Amino acid sequence: MNLVRAEWRRFFARRFTRLMVVTVLVILGLIGLGVAGSTQQPGPGAVAEAERIAAEQRAQIAEARRQCEAAQSGSASGGSNEKFGQLPPGETCATMFRDDHATAENFMPNVFSFRDEAPAMLMVFGGVLALFAFAVGASFIGAEWSSGGIMNLLLWRPRRVPVLTGKLVTLLAAVTATWLVLVAGWVALLWGIAAFRGRTGTITSGVVQSMALTSLRSLALVLAAAVVGFGVASLGRNTATALGVAVGYVVVLEIGTRIVLEIAEVIKPERWFLSSYAVAWLNKKVTFNEWRHCRYDTTGSCESYAWTIDMSQAALVFGAILMVVLGTAFLAFRRRDVT
């Protein structure tokens, strides 16, 4: 427990941690300013104009539905029959011409809705905090290797695995505490923007539960990033190794390899990138439209299809990465010379 308390104090006393917290606050503040600057509460004139346009849209849809029904019953003129023809299987005029989406909200200026847009903003928050967690996780153990602190600590407490475990547990607890404070501030900021420059919407228990689950998934991603940064820096024995691996991955794989796969028109290239699985984890699933299999089709009958990556697949991928990185880091720390 003395080790954990000492590491807890060291985490928050480090200048790098404070600098990263300030950086995160600046990034989130800029995002908040962007959201606040792009939204406005519509005045009476804008509301009236939007309602007028929506009413016209509903009238046009109703007329099209009436003509469609007349054409299907055989009582329409020849022009209407040619226009609508035979409907696709399972479709009716009522399902094809629906006016429930022609609402005044669709024709108003951009208005930030807390109910509708807060979940997406929580995903953005999770991505920013994941980068923060990776950096501070790498620095937390990397600085100890660079300064010789690990060797001095083992002289005082020579049990290697408990020492590294204590550092990792402290890191995760400290990152969780930081996440809790920042996510509370982020939600409060979004609520304030919605209250003063947008609309809050109807907040039901289901909405609250959905946002809470999204937040918990973002926390899991943040902790996973901290563990990976901690493990890679421990293997490389300095912070630069982890940051170099991260930059190399982004430049070589997420950017370079993505460009190569797009040029080569490889089928389902998104499955090879961690960013796809991160989005799937935060959003529960992500859907892609695949068309590359039709590149050699000469009949014109080939059609694109949708495929998804869900959160269970993302959990397997990230779980495997965590097991490999963390297991290798503990094994190396247990057996390698620390001098």
Residue, then its C-alpha position, 0 to 999 in steps of 0.5 A: m500500500n505504501l508503494v501505491r500511495a507513493e506512485w499515486r502522488r508521483f503520478f499527479a506531481r509529474r509535470f508531464t501529466r499536468l501538461m497533458v491534462v492542460t493539453v486535453l483541456v485545451i483540445l476539449g475547450l476548442i471543440g466546445l467553442g466550435v460546437a457553441g459557435s456553430t449552433q444557435q437557437p432559432g427565432p420566431g421567424a426561422v421557426a415559422e419559415a421552417e414550418r412552412i417549408a415542412a408543410e409544403q414537403r408534407a403536401q407534396i409527399a401526400e400528393a405523390r402517395r395519392q398518385c401512387e395509390a391511384a396508379q396501383s389500383g389502376s384508376a390513374s392516367g397513363g402518365s401516372n402508371e408509367k411514373f410509378g410502375q410496379l412497386p418492389p416486393g414488400e413495398t407499398c405507397a405508404t412506406m415509399f412516401r412517408d411524411d413523418h420525416a418532413t418536420a420543421e426541425n429538418f429545415m431550421p439552422n443548425v441547433f445542437s441537441f444534447r439528447d441527439e448529439a451528446p453520445a457522439m461527443l462522448m465518443v470524441f471525448g473517449g478518443v481524446l482521452a485515449l491518446f492522453a492515457f497512452a502518453v501518460g501511461a508510457s511516460f509513467i513507467g518510461a521515466e522510471w527506466s530512464s532515470g534509474g528509478i526502477m533499479n533504486l525501487l527494486l533495491w528497496r522492494p526486490r519483488r519484481v512482479p508486485v512492483l510492476t503490478g503496483k505501478l500498473v494498478t496505480l496508473l489505471a486508478a489515476v487515469t480513471a480518476t482523471w477521466l471521471v473529473l474530465v467527463a463530468g466537466w465535458v457533459a456539463l459543458l455540453w449541457g450548458i451549450a444545449a441550454f443556452r445556444g441549442r436545445t436539451g431535448t427530452i432526457t429519458s431514463g433510456v437516454v441516460q442509460s445509453m449515455a452512461l454505457t457509451s461513457l463506460r465504453s470510452l473509459a474501457l478504451v482509455l484504460a486499454a490505451a494506458v495499458v498498451g502505452f505502459g507495456v510498450a514503454s516498459l519493454g523499450r525501457n523509455t517513453a520515446t519507444a512507446l511514442g515512436v511505436a504510436v507515431g510509426y503505427v499511425v504513419v505507416l499503417e493507418i495512413g500509408t497502408r490505408i492508401v496502398l490498400e485503397i489503390a490496390e482496391v483490396i476488399k474490406p481494407e477497414r478490417w486491418f486498422l485499429s481505428s475501425y475497431a475503436v469506432a466499433w467499440l465506442n459506437k457498438k458497431v460500424t457499418f461499411n459499404e463494400w464495392r471493390h468486389c465489382r471492379y472486374d464485373t462486366t455484366g453490370s449485375c454486381e451490387s455493393y453490400a454492407w458489412t459491419i464490425d461490432m463491439s464483440q469483434a473489437a473486444l477480441v482484437f483489443g483483448a488480444i493486444l492487451m494480453v500480448v503486450l502486457g504479458t510480454a512486458f511482465l515476462a521481460f521485467r521478471r527476467r531481464d537485467v534492470t541495470 
